[in-house]
Every structure is written in structure tokens, then in C-alpha cells.
């Protein structure tokens, strides 16, 4: 008689169990019940579909019902919910499309997953409040955004889903605020590492509010999100991402054991308290690989492995599941955060002894273009150096380093082993001393007693009668920001100024990231001082205060700064990626007005023309282009406000600001677009611009829906024959009865190029003077009431007066 296995739930755990069962046993009968419409979908990809990174909905469907049935000979029943388990008769009750029936099993695999937690907050039932778990949820959110065009979103919860949703809603064009009740986002990370990501989200336009929670949701339509602090946030939509709870109702009602953490309790073979019932995925409690404690870790990787192991055991292979270590990674705009093993909070709570270290290493060799710093936090045993946990925040290369460290934890390696690892090296990919090796070197130095350390969270509470702090960075770095009360002695001057340091106190040295601090430590300790190096340096100290990246970003081996070293000045980052000309230049113009004289604007763009445009803009506006870098993702320009020299060191004057005057005679769409692109570009460079519209060009300024005005017969005939406003303009070439104009507008939208209407609004905001020729208006029968707001009337004298102030006049 054939063995029958029933699987409750698909996606990661259930689908992988079904496929593995069939691969091991061609004769086994497999029935899979899924209460939703899809047996396997990429739930981790749902936020990226909402944000537009994943374009096609079908790409989220990992496996279809028909495809899996055909390949694996599985009886798959979607929209079928298992509502009861009868353990005594080994049957399940199924509800499907209003019908109730039973099916017998020899073995049962439960893979019900976890459901979003919806707290009992007043007003939480409102229509524009969403959770995100499955395809139905993502469809509701996608349709709401497309139909309602919301402008403001509030995300409740700072876990992985909350952070990913905040980023993707921002990518979708919304103004986003994230609210987290705890004192940090992303629980698997320790607070100082999370602070780096919080600041990065703020830098990318997402407001992050921590240590505050929702009191209630008020009003309809535009919601009032009332926080317990009393602050009220306006929102057109809300995403609840407070966390998930294991779906255990079915198991609990069947009398299966439920663990202390609220998940289904299983043994090392993934059997429940009933030997004929297995459970896998987000609904089960697992042993933490590092601490040995029961825990809930809802991750796709472990769920897939558990499904495979449950199938192995049903087929008689006796395979153990050897705990979960919680290796995870996520994208936070252009940064990456990853963690594995235990964090410091867990080790403290469980009373497990540990030491920690911080290192800051380049993603690859510093001399090869495009290297980005990654910060590694390593937690290890003070007894033998065994690695207990690791966290990394950076940009490139974070994924492969966390995988190395996850492997090291899984196989019980120590920090000494990290020193010896031989990892792949070539300048585009790593350094001769890989960041993992560097983490090992630093941790081993601590263990061996080569360096005593102190940590960021101890600094502010030090007894200054007992401790003396020495900043061994350069004077410029020190002036840009330092720990209060620290004495600045650059490491290269330390031997000559050693008498300035008191011998009756404990000395704390620090630099930017710890390397120069270690050099200073070795100098001082060998001269008889009691010394401690600040682990992770000033960067980690700043990170804890949400100020990571402020001040100087200096190569840690340097001690002198050239006069044009961009890293010596406070830098403000802006993101102009995705904008087409003249968008980046206009954004630079707007942002540079907000910063102080001497500060630097770091501009990230994807428009390849920007590198040439920004040179011209800096030369004409009295600002200095320090350098332009190219990364694999973007161009990065560093612009200092107010310096009176350019890249070649040539001086220039900003005293004579000659204008631009443009006669717009044509009423063709393509020529109108070109006119406004030139006008906006000139305005962004600080030049006064006048656009003089005459004859057919007047149609660009006409309202789409004009008020009724009195006209004679000839004027009415003209009005009917001419295009009514910018949206009705045709092309000068290939118009094809208006099809060409629609085509070029469609292409511009897909390429993220501003439409003519957007260019007109930008011109008005940038102070471009729009003048309609009054004489031509009389000839064409156009009344002032028919023109868009902000247009002045003028004649030839008005234009010539502006032309005399200009060094360039264009006729279009």
C-alpha cells in the first residue's frame, strides 16, 4: 500500500518538502493544501514589486500549480484550507469553496508560516491601512497606489519588511516616515550598527522615528497617525510591519505541543509531539545555533532546509536539523546590512561571556576605483576566541564577507582561524588582507593582550580625573569634530609630544577607525603608559549618535591632508540618480543654496552628461568642482560652495552674471521641450533667463481648458485651428497625426525625463521670466485669460531690453 503524505501550506517549507519527497520516492502519494491562490511565490520580493524594481508580477511566482503537478506528480489543491486535524484517525478536515471533506494521511507536514501581527489599535481597520504577507496583499497595495496616487506613507515597524517597504515606497515616489516602538530599527543588529542605517535612511529622505508607538489612527482618507508621544503624522496610506506571529491555531487545536516562544515545538528531526506529524518553516520553534535556546527565526533559507529534512525523515533517512543561526541580509537604499549568529543584546541577556571588536575595511583595494568602506562588528568568546556573532554594514562585498563568517560560526572557527583564511584577492574584489582577515587580526590582538580596548558606550561616562583622552588624528579632522575634552596630538607627532600626556592617568587614544589608534597605542604602551584604544574609532562613536559619516572620511594611513582633499570638509550627500538633464543640475542648484560656505556637496547621479555639465556650472557660479568619481552604479561629484578656483586652480569671477534670452517662435512639441531644457539649464547656472513667446510659440502657454472670452469670428476660427495648450502640440517631424507626439511623451516618461509641462513648472520655480508678445496675441486672437498663470505680457521693447542684458540670444 502506498504511503500518503499531506502537506499543509506551500511557499518555502511546504513546496521544498513536496519536491524532496517526490525525488526520494516515486511511489509516495503527496497531497498539498494551500488556502491561498499560489503554492509558491517570492514573498521576499514583494516589497520590490511595489517599489518598481521588479516590474512584472509574474516574476514573483516561483512555481505554478500546473508546473509543479506536472513535474513532480503532486496533487495540489489551492484555495483549500485545512481546518482540523484528527490525530486518532490520522485525518484532516478541508474547507474548499464552501465544501467540507476529510482526507487520510500516513504522515502530515505542517508549513502554515507566520502571519503579520495586527495590534488592537483604534482605527486599525481603515481601508488604507495594509499588511504585507502574500500575493493578495501585494495586489491590494499596488492597486491602491496606482488608483489613489498617495503622496505620504507611514510604515509602522522597523524590522526587515518595514525597512524594505519604506525604501520601496520612497522609490515609488511617496514621502515616507517609519515609526518603530523600540529604540532602534532592525532587531538582529546592535544599536550602534542600526544607527548607521537609520542615518542612511534619513539621508535618503525617509524619516525614522524610534522609541515611539502608534496610539490610534484617526480620520478617513488622509489619516492622522497619532503617536503616544503626541506627535501626529499625516498619511495617505499606512503599512503595518510590526512583526509576525507563528500560525499555530491548527496545531494547538490538535493538541500538539506549543513552545514557550509561541511556536510549534519540534525535535531535532522536525517531528512534533505527534510522531506522524512534522512541522517546518516560520511556525516552528528552533534551537539557536550559538546559544542553544529555543527561538523563532522566520527566514526563507532555514524553511527550505527544514522542508527537505522533514521529507528525508519521512522517507527513513534519519537526518537531524542542526539549529538556526539567523544569517540574514537586506538592502537599505545603496547600503547593505547583514548579520549572523548572536548579537550583543542576546549574549548579555543570556549571561554568555563575550568580547567585541570593530573594523572598517575597504570593499576592495583602495587604489582601485570604487572602493566602499564596510564596518564589521565581531563578537567572540574571551576563553578561546570562538566566533559567536557578526554584523556588517557597508555597500559592496558585504554579502560574501557575512557568508564567510556564517560558515566560520557553523564550523566552530575562532578569530585565530580568521587570520589564517586564504581568501580570493584581486584589486577589483578585495585587498591582500581581506576585511574578514582584518576582523580576525583585530580580535586576535585583543585576545592576546597586544591591545587593550574601550568601547563607544563607555566614553561619555568616564571619570575624567582617572582617564585622559588623546585624539591622534590630524588637526583638520579634530577641528571637524572630536570627543569633548580630548587633546589632539597627530600620531606622527606623538613621540615628540609625549611629555604632554600625563602618566598618572589611564590614556584613551582614538582615531577615525582604530588603525592609527593602534599605532599610537603601541608607541605609548612601550613608553610605560596605561593605554586603551577606542574600538572602531571615532566612526563608531559617531554612529551611536546617528552621526556616522559626518566629519572627515580620511584614508586611515594618512596623516596629512592636501588643500583640495574633499575628505577634510563636512560633506552633505544628495541623490540625483534617475534624473535626466537638466534635473541633476537643478537639484545641485537647490541644494547648494542650503549649505554653508566651504561645505561640500556630494552628488550621486546616473546621467552620463552630468560630468560635463557640472564643470560648466561650477565655473559660472563661483563654486569649485573638487573631483568626479565613477562607481559601478553612478557618477559622484564633489562640489565645494564658494571657493574661487576650479579644478585647474584657475581663478574666476562671479561678479558679471549675464543673462540668456530666448525667442520661442515655434509651436512644435520637440522645439518647445528643447527651449525649456536650455532655459532651465541656464537658470540652474544662476543666469537670468527671459523666454519671449511669439506667434505659434504662444500656443505653448495656452491653458488646456480656457475660460470663456469674447472673440470675433476670425479669432474663433484661429482658436479652433490652433493647438489648445502644451499637451496638444505636435512634432516638427514624424508627427503622424499626433501619434508621434504621444510616442515621444511615452518614451520620455519611461526614461524619467521631465515632460514639457513639468519643464514649464520648473522654469517658473527657477525664476525664468515668461513673456508673451502682446502684438502676436492680437494677431492670433489669443486673450490673456487663455494663458497659463505666471506669464507676463510684453512687446519688442521688452524683449530687446532683456536681450541687451544677455550674452546669448536664441531664436527657436
C-alpha positions in Angstrom: 0.0 0.0 0.0 1.3 3.4 -1.0 2.4 5.9 1.7 0.3 9.1 1.7 1.8 12.4 2.9 -0.3 15.5 3.3 1.4 18.9 3.3 -0.4 21.9 4.8 0.9 25.1 3.3 3.2 25.8 0.4 5.8 28.6 -0.3 9.3 27.8 1.1 8.9 24.9 3.6 5.9 23.1 2.1 7.0 23.3 -1.5 10.5 22.2 -0.8 9.2 19.2 1.3 6.9 18.1 -1.6 9.6 18.3 -4.2 12.1 16.4 -2.0 9.6 13.7 -1.2 9.0 13.0 -4.9 12.7 13.0 -5.7 13.2 10.3 -3.0 10.2 8.2 -3.6 8.4 8.0 -6.9 5.5 5.9 -5.5 4.6 8.0 -2.5 1.2 9.8 -2.7 1.6 13.6 -2.0 -1.3 16.0 -1.4 -0.6 19.7 -0.8 -3.2 22.0 0.5 -2.8 25.8 0.2 -5.5 28.1 1.4 -4.3 30.9 -0.9 -4.1 31.1 -4.7 -0.4 30.3 -5.1 1.7 27.4 -3.8 5.0 29.1 -4.2 5.8 32.8 -4.6 8.7 35.0 -3.7 7.4 36.7 -0.6 10.8 38.2 0.0 10.4 40.0 -3.3 7.0 41.6 -2.6 8.3 45.0 -1.4 10.5 45.3 -4.6 7.4 44.7 -6.8 5.7 47.6 -5.0 8.7 49.9 -5.5 9.0 49.0 -9.2 12.4 47.2 -9.0 10.6 44.0 -10.0 8.5 45.1 -13.0 6.4 42.0 -13.8 4.0 40.4 -11.2 4.6 37.0 -12.9 8.2 37.1 -11.8 7.1 36.7 -8.2 5.6 33.3 -8.9 8.4 30.9 -8.3 6.4 27.8 -9.2 2.9 27.4 -10.6 0.3 24.8 -9.5 0.3 23.3 -13.0 4.1 23.2 -13.4 4.7 21.5 -10.1 1.9 19.0 -10.6 3.3 18.0 -13.9 6.9 17.8 -12.9 6.5 16.1 -9.5 3.2 14.3 -9.8 1.7 16.0 -6.8 -2.0 16.5 -6.0 -2.1 20.3 -5.4 -5.3 21.9 -4.1 -5.3 25.6 -3.8 -8.0 27.7 -2.1 -8.3 24.7 0.2 -7.8 25.3 3.9 -7.1 22.5 6.4 -9.2 23.5 9.5 -8.9 20.4 11.7 -6.5 17.5 12.4 -8.0 14.3 13.7 -4.9 12.6 15.1 -6.7 9.5 16.3 -7.9 8.6 12.8 -5.0 10.4 11.0 -7.3 12.6 9.0 -7.6 16.3 8.2 -10.7 18.4 7.6 -10.6 20.6 4.5 -12.8 23.5 3.6 -12.7 24.4 -0.1 -15.2 26.6 -2.0 -17.9 26.0 0.6 -17.4 22.3 0.8 -16.1 20.3 3.8 -14.4 17.0 3.4 -11.8 14.8 5.0 -8.5 13.2 3.8 -6.5 10.5 5.5 -2.7 10.7 5.9 0.1 8.4 6.9 2.3 11.5 7.6 1.4 15.1 7.9 3.8 18.1 7.3 2.6 21.4 8.7 4.0 24.5 7.0 1.5 27.2 7.9 4.0 30.0 8.2 3.6 33.2 10.2 1.0 36.0 9.9 1.6 39.7 10.2 0.8 41.0 13.7 -2.1 43.5 13.8 -2.3 45.1 17.2 -5.7 46.2 18.6 -5.1 49.9 17.8 -8.1 52.2 17.5 -8.8 52.7 13.8 -6.6 49.9 12.5 -9.4 48.5 10.4 -9.4 51.5 8.0 -9.2 50.8 4.2 -5.9 52.5 3.6 -4.0 50.5 6.3 -2.3 47.4 4.9 -0.2 44.4 5.9 2.1 42.5 3.5 2.3 38.8 3.6 1.1 37.3 0.3 0.1 38.0 -3.3 -3.3 39.2 -2.3 -1.8 41.8 0.0 0.7 43.0 -2.6 -2.1 43.3 -5.2 -4.2 45.4 -2.9 -1.2 47.7 -2.1 -0.2 48.0 -5.8 -3.8 48.8 -6.9 -4.2 51.4 -4.1 -1.0 53.2 -5.2 -1.9 53.2 -8.9 -5.5 54.3 -8.4 -5.2 56.8 -5.5 -1.7 58.3 -6.2 -0.9 58.6 -2.4 1.8 61.2 -1.5 2.5 60.3 2.1 3.0 56.9 3.7 3.8 55.8 7.2 5.3 52.4 7.9 4.8 51.0 11.4 7.6 48.8 12.4 11.3 48.8 11.8 12.0 45.2 11.1 13.2 43.8 7.7 9.8 44.2 6.0 9.3 47.6 7.4 12.7 48.9 6.3 12.3 47.3 2.8 8.8 48.8 2.5 10.0 52.2 3.5 12.7 52.2 0.8 10.4 50.8 -1.9 7.6 53.3 -1.1 10.2 56.0 -1.4 11.3 54.6 -4.7 7.6 54.7 -5.8 7.6 58.4 -5.2 6.0 58.7 -1.8 7.1 60.8 1.2 7.8 58.1 3.8 8.0 58.1 7.6 9.0 54.9 9.6 7.9 54.5 13.2 9.5 51.9 15.5 8.5 51.5 19.1 11.8 50.1 20.2 14.9 52.3 20.5 16.3 51.1 17.2 15.3 49.6 13.9 16.3 46.0 12.8 16.4 43.9 16.0 19.1 41.4 14.8 21.6 44.3 14.8 23.0 46.0 17.8 22.1 49.6 18.3 25.3 51.3 17.1 25.1 49.3 13.8 21.4 50.1 13.4 22.2 53.8 13.9 24.3 53.8 10.7 21.3 52.5 8.8 18.9 54.9 10.4 21.0 57.9 9.4 21.3 56.4 5.9 17.6 56.2 5.6 17.3 59.8 6.9 19.9 60.8 4.3 17.7 59.2 1.6 14.6 61.0 2.6 12.9 58.6 4.9 12.2 60.0 8.4 12.9 57.4 11.0 11.2 57.8 14.4 12.3 55.4 17.2 11.1 54.9 20.8 7.6 55.9 19.8 4.4 53.9 19.0 1.0 54.4 17.5 -1.8 55.4 19.9 -4.6 55.4 17.2 -5.5 56.0 13.6 -7.9 58.9 13.1 -9.9 60.3 10.2 -10.7 58.8 6.9 -8.8 59.4 3.6 -5.8 61.2 4.8 -5.1 59.5 8.1 -3.9 61.1 11.3 -1.4 58.6 12.7 -1.4 59.7 16.4 1.7 58.6 18.3 2.0 58.0 22.0 4.4 61.0 22.2 1.5 63.2 21.0 3.0 63.8 17.6 0.5 63.4 14.7 1.7 62.1 11.3 -0.3 62.7 8.1 -0.6 59.7 5.8 -2.5 58.7 2.7 -1.6 55.1 3.4 -0.1 53.0 6.2 1.8 49.8 6.1 1.7 47.6 9.3 5.1 45.8 9.6 5.1 45.3 13.3 6.2 41.7 13.1 4.9 38.2 12.5 3.4 35.6 14.7 3.6 31.9 14.0 0.3 30.4 12.7 -0.3 27.7 15.3 -4.1 27.6 15.6 -4.4 24.3 13.7 -1.6 22.7 15.7 -2.8 24.0 19.0 -6.3 22.8 18.5 -4.9 19.4 17.5 -3.2 19.2 20.9 0.4 19.5 19.6 2.9 20.9 21.9 3.5 24.7 21.7 6.8 26.1 22.9 7.4 29.0 25.3 8.0 31.4 22.3 4.6 30.5 20.9 5.8 28.3 18.0 5.2 24.6 17.3 7.7 22.6 19.3 9.7 20.1 17.2 12.6 17.7 18.0 15.9 17.6 16.1 14.2 15.5 13.3 11.4 18.2 13.0 8.8 15.9 14.5 6.1 17.5 16.6 4.8 15.9 19.8 2.9 13.5 17.4 5.5 11.2 15.7 3.4 11.2 12.5 3.2 14.9 12.2 6.2 17.1 11.2 6.4 20.9 11.1 8.7 23.3 9.3 9.1 27.0 8.5 8.1 30.2 10.3 5.6 28.4 12.6 8.2 26.3 14.5 10.5 27.0 17.4 14.1 26.1 16.6 17.3 25.9 18.7 19.6 28.9 18.3 22.9 27.5 17.0 25.1 29.8 19.2 23.1 30.0 22.5 21.2 26.7 22.3 18.0 28.5 23.4 14.6 28.0 21.8 13.8 30.8 19.4 11.7 31.9 16.4 13.6 32.8 13.3 11.3 33.3 10.3 13.7 33.1 7.4 13.3 31.5 3.9 16.7 29.7 3.9 16.1 27.7 7.1 12.5 26.9 6.0 13.7 25.4 2.7 16.2 23.3 4.5 13.6 22.1 7.1 11.2 21.1 4.3 14.0 19.0 2.8 14.9 17.4 6.1 11.3 16.6 7.1 11.0 14.8 3.7 14.2 12.9 4.3 13.0 11.7 7.7 9.6 10.5 6.4 11.5 8.5 3.8 13.5 6.9 6.5 16.8 8.8 6.2 17.1 10.0 9.9 18.5 13.4 9.2 18.8 16.0 12.0 18.2 19.7 11.8 21.2 21.3 13.5 19.7 24.6 14.7 19.4 28.0 13.1 22.0 30.8 13.4 19.8 33.5 11.8 22.1 34.6 8.9 20.3 37.5 7.2 20.9 40.3 4.8 19.0 43.3 3.5 19.3 46.2 1.1 18.9 49.7 2.6 19.0 52.0 -0.4 22.6 51.7 -1.6 23.9 50.2 1.6 23.8 46.5 2.6 23.4 45.2 6.2 24.0 41.6 7.2 24.1 39.6 10.4 24.8 36.1 11.6 24.9 34.3 14.9 24.1 36.0 18.2 24.1 39.8 18.7 25.4 41.6 21.8 21.9 42.1 23.3 21.2 38.3 23.2 24.6 37.5 24.8 24.1 40.0 27.5 20.6 38.8 28.3 21.7 35.1 28.5 24.8 35.9 30.5 27.2 34.5 27.9 30.7 35.9 28.2 31.9 37.7 25.1 34.3 40.3 23.7 33.7 42.5 20.7 35.7 44.4 18.1 35.1 46.8 15.2 36.9 47.1 12.0 36.4 49.4 9.0 37.8 47.9 5.7 37.5 48.7 2.1 35.3 46.5 -0.1 38.4 46.1 -2.3 41.8 47.6 -2.8 41.8 51.3 -2.0 43.8 52.2 -5.1 41.3 50.5 -7.4 38.4 52.9 -8.1 35.1 52.4 -6.4 36.1 51.0 -3.0 33.5 51.5 -0.2 34.1 51.1 3.5 32.3 48.3 5.4 32.0 48.2 9.1 32.3 44.8 10.8 31.3 44.1 14.3 32.7 40.7 15.6 31.5 39.0 18.8 33.7 36.2 20.2 34.5 34.1 23.2 37.0 35.5 25.7 38.1 32.0 26.5 39.1 30.5 23.1 38.2 33.2 20.5 35.3 31.1 19.1 33.1 33.4 16.9 29.7 34.0 18.4 28.2 36.5 16.0 29.0 39.1 13.3 27.3 42.2 11.8 28.4 44.1 8.8 27.1 47.4 7.3 28.6 48.7 4.0 27.9 48.8 0.3 29.8 46.3 -1.9 31.1 43.0 -0.8 29.1 42.7 2.4 27.3 39.6 1.2 30.4 37.5 0.6 32.0 38.5 4.0 28.9 37.6 6.0 28.8 34.2 4.3 32.4 33.6 5.3 31.7 34.5 8.9 28.5 32.4 8.9 30.4 29.4 7.7 33.0 30.1 10.4 30.4 30.1 13.1 28.7 27.0 11.8 32.0 25.1 12.0 33.2 26.5 15.3 36.1 28.5 14.0 37.9 31.1 16.1 39.2 34.6 15.4 42.7 33.0 15.0 41.2 31.0 12.2 40.0 34.2 10.5 43.6 35.4 10.5 44.7 32.3 8.5 41.9 32.2 6.0 43.1 32.4 2.4 40.5 34.3 0.6 40.4 35.3 -3.1 42.2 38.6 -3.9 42.4 40.8 -6.9 42.2 44.6 -6.7 38.6 44.9 -8.0 37.3 42.4 -5.5 39.3 42.6 -2.2 42.6 43.5 -0.6 45.6 41.3 0.2 44.3 41.5 3.8 40.6 40.8 3.3 38.1 42.5 5.6 37.5 39.1 7.2 41.3 38.7 7.9 41.4 42.3 9.3 38.5 41.5 11.7 40.5 38.4 12.8 43.7 40.3 13.3 42.0 42.9 15.4 40.1 40.4 17.5 43.2 38.3 18.0 45.2 41.3 19.1 42.6 41.9 21.8 42.6 38.3 22.9 46.4 38.0 23.0 46.7 41.2 25.1 48.5 43.2 22.3 45.9 45.9 22.7 43.5 46.9 25.5 40.3 48.5 24.2 37.5 50.6 25.4 34.1 50.9 23.6 31.9 53.8 22.4 29.3 53.2 25.1 31.8 53.8 27.9 33.2 57.1 26.7 30.6 59.6 27.8 30.5 58.2 31.4 34.2 58.2 32.1 35.7 59.8 35.2 38.0 62.4 33.7 40.0 62.5 36.9 41.0 58.9 36.1 41.1 59.0 32.3 42.8 61.2 29.7 41.7 61.2 26.0 44.1 61.7 23.1 42.8 62.3 19.6 45.6 61.1 17.2 44.0 62.3 14.0 45.1 65.3 12.1 44.3 68.8 13.3 41.8 69.3 10.5 40.0 66.1 11.4 40.0 67.2 15.0 38.5 70.6 14.2 35.7 68.9 12.1 34.6 67.1 15.2 36.0 65.3 18.3 35.2 63.8 21.6 34.8 66.5 24.2 37.9 67.2 26.2 40.3 65.2 24.0 43.8 66.5 23.4 44.8 66.5 19.7 48.3 65.1 19.0 48.5 63.6 15.5 50.1 60.1 15.6 53.1 61.3 13.5 53.9 63.9 16.2 53.3 61.6 19.2 56.9 60.7 20.0 57.9 64.4 20.0 55.0 65.5 22.2 54.8 62.5 24.5 55.5 64.8 27.5 52.1 66.5 27.1 50.4 63.2 28.1 50.0 62.7 31.9 51.5 59.5 33.3 49.2 59.4 36.4 46.1 58.7 34.3 44.7 55.9 32.1 45.1 57.1 28.5 42.5 56.5 25.8 43.6 57.0 22.2 41.4 57.2 19.2 41.5 57.9 15.5 38.9 57.6 12.8 38.6 53.8 12.6 41.2 52.4 15.0 44.3 51.8 12.9 46.2 54.9 13.8 44.9 54.5 17.3 46.6 51.0 17.4 49.8 52.6 16.2 49.6 55.2 18.9 48.7 52.5 21.5 51.8 50.6 20.7 54.0 53.7 21.0 52.6 54.7 24.3 52.4 51.3 25.9 56.0 50.8 25.2 56.8 54.1 26.8 55.2 53.0 30.1 51.6 54.4 29.7 48.4 52.5 30.7 46.6 52.8 27.4 43.3 51.8 25.8 42.3 52.1 22.2 38.8 53.1 21.3 37.5 50.1 19.3 36.1 51.2 16.0 37.4 54.7 16.4 35.5 57.9 16.1 33.3 56.5 13.4 31.6 54.1 15.7 31.3 56.7 18.4 29.6 59.0 15.9 27.4 56.1 14.6 26.0 55.6 18.1 24.7 59.2 17.9 23.3 58.9 14.4 26.1 61.0 13.0 28.0 58.3 11.1 29.9 59.7 8.2 30.0 63.3 9.4 33.3 64.9 9.5 36.3 63.6 7.7 36.5 60.4 5.7 40.2 60.0 5.5 42.4 57.1 4.4 43.4 55.8 7.9 47.0 55.6 6.9 47.3 59.3 6.0 48.2 62.0 8.5 48.3 65.0 6.2 45.5 66.4 4.1 46.1 68.2 0.8 44.4 71.5 0.4 41.9 70.1 -2.0 41.2 66.8 -0.1 37.4 66.5 -0.2 37.5 64.4 3.0 38.8 67.3 5.1 35.5 69.2 4.9 32.0 68.5 6.1 30.2 66.7 3.3 26.5 66.7 2.5 25.2 63.9 0.3 22.3 64.2 -2.2 20.9 61.6 -4.5 20.0 62.7 -8.1 20.1 59.2 -9.5 17.5 58.6 -12.2 17.1 62.3 -13.1 17.8 63.3 -16.6 19.2 66.7 -17.8 18.7 69.3 -16.5 17.3 67.6 -13.4 20.7 66.9 -11.7 22.0 70.5 -12.3 18.7 71.9 -10.9 18.9 69.7 -7.8 22.5 70.8 -7.2 21.5 74.5 -7.5 18.7 74.0 -5.0 20.8 72.0 -2.5 23.9 74.2 -2.6 21.8 77.2 -1.6 21.0 75.3 1.7 24.6 74.5 2.8 27.2 76.7 4.4 30.1 78.4 2.7 33.0 76.0 2.4 30.9 72.8 2.8 31.0 70.2 0.2 28.1 68.7 -1.8 28.5 65.1 -2.7 26.2 64.4 -5.6 25.3 60.9 -6.9 23.9 60.9 -10.4 23.3 58.4 -13.2 23.1 60.9 -16.1 26.4 60.5 -18.0 26.2 64.1 -19.3 26.4 65.4 -15.8 30.2 65.3 -15.6 30.5 67.9 -18.3 27.5 69.9 -17.2 28.7 70.3 -13.6 32.1 71.6 -14.7 30.5 74.4 -16.6 28.0 75.1 -13.8 30.8 75.4 -11.2 32.9 77.7 -13.4 29.9 80.0 -13.9 28.6 80.1 -10.4 31.7 80.6 -8.3 31.7 77.1 -6.8 34.5 74.6 -7.0 34.4 71.2 -8.5 36.8 69.2 -6.4 36.6 65.8 -8.2 34.3 63.4 -10.1 34.4 59.7 -9.4 32.6 56.9 -11.3 31.4 53.9 -9.5 29.7 50.9 -11.0 26.3 52.4 -10.1 26.7 56.1 -10.6 28.8 59.2 -11.0 29.8 61.1 -7.9 30.7 64.8 -7.9 32.2 66.7 -5.0 31.4 70.4 -5.1 32.6 73.0 -2.6 30.4 76.0 -2.1 32.1 79.4 -2.5 35.7 78.5 -3.3 37.1 80.8 -6.0 39.1 78.3 -8.0 38.3 75.4 -10.3 39.9 72.0 -10.9 42.8 73.6 -12.8 43.4 76.1 -10.0 42.4 79.0 -12.2 40.7 81.9 -10.5 37.4 83.2 -11.8 34.9 85.9 -11.0 31.2 85.6 -10.4 30.6 89.3 -10.5 29.3 89.5 -14.1 26.2 87.4 -14.4 25.0 87.9 -18.0 21.6 86.6 -18.9 20.1 84.4 -21.6 17.2 85.5 -23.8 15.2 83.0 -26.0 12.6 83.8 -28.6 10.2 80.9 -28.9 8.6 81.3 -32.4 7.8 77.6 -33.0 4.8 75.8 -31.6 6.2 72.3 -32.1 6.5 70.0 -29.1 10.1 68.9 -29.7 11.3 72.5 -30.1 9.3 73.6 -27.0 10.9 70.9 -25.0 14.4 72.0 -26.2 13.6 75.6 -25.4 12.7 74.8 -21.8 15.6 72.4 -21.2 18.0 75.2 -22.3 16.2 77.7 -20.1 16.2 75.5 -17.0 19.8 74.6 -17.5 20.8 78.3 -17.7 18.6 79.2 -14.7 20.3 76.4 -12.7 23.6 78.0 -13.5 22.4 81.2 -11.9 21.7 83.1 -15.1 18.7 85.3 -15.5 16.6 83.9 -18.3 13.8 85.5 -20.4 11.7 83.5 -22.8 9.7 85.6 -25.3 6.8 83.7 -26.9 5.6 85.0 -30.2 3.2 83.8 -33.0 2.9 79.9 -33.0 5.0 79.7 -29.8 2.1 81.3 -27.9 0.2 78.0 -28.1 2.7 76.5 -25.6 1.4 78.9 -23.0 -2.3 78.4 -23.6 -4.4 76.7 -21.0 -5.8 73.3 -21.8 -9.2 74.3 -20.6 -9.6 78.1 -21.1 -12.3 80.3 -19.6 -14.9 81.7 -21.9 -13.8 85.0 -23.5 -15.4 87.3 -26.1 -14.0 86.7 -29.6 -14.9 87.8 -33.1 -15.4 85.2 -35.9 -11.8 85.3 -37.2 -10.4 84.9 -33.6 -12.7 81.9 -33.0 -11.5 80.3 -36.3 -7.9 80.8 -35.2 -8.7 79.3 -31.8 -10.2 76.1 -33.3 -7.4 75.6 -35.7 -4.5 76.1 -33.3 -3.4 73.6 -30.5 -5.0 74.4 -27.2 -2.1 74.2 -24.8 1.2 72.3 -24.5 -0.5 68.9 -24.3 -1.9 69.3 -27.8 1.4 70.3 -29.6 2.6 68.2 -32.5 6.1 67.3 -33.6 8.1 69.2 -36.2 9.0 65.8 -37.8 7.2 62.5 -37.8 4.1 63.8 -36.2 1.9 61.2 -37.9 -1.4 62.9 -36.9 -0.4 63.2 -33.3 0.9 59.6 -32.8 4.5 60.8 -32.9 3.9 63.3 -30.1 2.2 60.6 -27.9 5.1 58.3 -28.7 7.8 60.7 -27.6 5.9 61.6 -24.4 5.7 57.9 -23.6 9.4 57.4 -24.2 10.3 60.4 -22.1 8.2 59.1 -19.2 9.9 55.7 -19.3 13.3 57.4 -19.4 12.4 59.5 -16.4 12.7 62.7 -18.5 10.6 65.6 -17.4 7.6 66.3 -19.6 7.1 69.7 -21.2 4.5 70.6 -18.6 7.0 69.7 -15.8 9.7 71.7 -17.5 7.4 74.7 -17.6 6.7 74.5 -13.9 10.4 74.0 -13.2 11.2 77.1 -15.2 8.7 79.2 -13.3 10.1 77.9 -9.9 13.6 78.8 -11.1 12.7 82.4 -11.9 12.6 82.1 -15.7 10.6 85.1 -17.0 7.9 84.0 -19.4 6.8 86.9 -21.7 4.0 86.6 -24.3 4.2 89.0 -27.2 1.1 91.2 -27.0 1.3 92.1 -30.7 1.3 88.5 -31.7 -1.6 87.8 -29.3 -3.7 90.4 -31.1 -2.9 88.9 -34.5 -3.6 85.3 -33.3 -6.7 86.2 -31.4 -5.4 85.0 -28.1 -6.6 86.6 -24.9 -4.6 86.9 -21.7 -7.2 84.9 -19.8 -6.3 81.9 -22.0 -2.7 81.8 -20.9 -1.3 79.8 -18.0 -0.5 81.6 -14.7 2.8 83.4 -14.3 3.0 84.8 -17.9 3.8 88.5 -18.4 2.8 90.5 -21.5 5.3 92.5 -23.4 6.4 93.8 -26.8 9.5 94.2 -28.8 11.0 96.8 -26.5 10.6 94.4 -23.5 12.4 91.7 -25.3 15.2 94.0 -26.6 15.8 95.3 -23.1 16.3 91.7 -21.8 18.5 90.9 -24.8 20.8 93.8 -24.0 21.5 92.2 -20.6 22.3 88.8 -22.2 25.4 87.4 -23.7 23.4 84.9 -25.7 20.1 85.2 -27.6 18.4 82.2 -29.2 15.7 82.1 -31.8 13.7 78.8 -31.7 
